[in-house]
Amino acid sequence: LPQFLASLAASAQEETWQSRQQLQAQRQEMARLQEELSRARQDGERWAAALQRAQREALEREATRGAEQARQQELIRDMKGRLLELLREKDALWQKTEGIDSPVPGPVPRDPGLCARCHKDFRLLSRRYSCSRLCQGKVCHTCSVDMGKHGRCCLICYQQRHPQAT
């Protein structure tokens, strides 16, 4: 019986030692998990702060964009109003000048390097055209009209030939 009790005591001590080892391992695991939980909470707080900051910046950008859009719409309204004013002014001027005869083509300038109408210098990028109608002057692209197969002619000759185009 004493040997049996001794073996029971040894067995109990071994179980106690194993239980303490397991308890210590579980405590270490619990400490590690608590540390991870703490880091996860800190990360969560940082992400929440970053999210709030991003949302605040997005709201500010949206407000700025809305204000800019309102300014652009106001500018468009102003420009449309100004366009209507200019169209009315153009119509009024056209009605005033409706009875005035079209100008007769003037004499061709003697300087072949200038446009007969606007007196612009002919350069490398500004081409000169011979008026294929009345005046036979040299005119620039801006002061001429494309007549298709017949070439180009100056605006004044074109207006005299086609009075409805004015």
C-alpha positions, 0 to 999 in steps of 0.5 A: 500500500505505501508503494501504491500511495507513493506512485499515486503521489508521484503521478499526482505531482507529475500531473500537477507539474504538467498542469502548471506547464500548460497553465504557464503556456496558456498565460503566455499565449493569453499575454501574446493575444492581449498584445495583438488585441492592443495592437489591433485596437491601435490600428483600428483607431488609426484607420478610423482617424484616417477614414474620418480625415478622408471623409472630411477631405472628400466633403471639402472637395465636394463643397469646393467643386460645388462652389466652382460649378456654381461659379461656372454656371453663373459665368455661362449665364453671363456669357449667354446674356452678353452673347444675346446683347452682342447679337442684338447690337449686331442686328441693330448695326446691320439694320442701320447699314442695310441701305448702304451700298457695298463698297467697290473694290479699291485699287490694288496696292502697289506693294505685292507683299501686302494683302489688298484688303487688310494690308497684312504682310505675306509671310511664309505661313500666310498664303496670297491668293489672286482675286479671280473676279473684278479687282485681280488683287492679291488677298490673304486667306482671311480676306478671301472666299473659296469659289470652288473650281473658280478659285478664290476671290476677295470678300468685297467682290464676293459680296458684290456678286452674291448680295444675299450672302451679306 
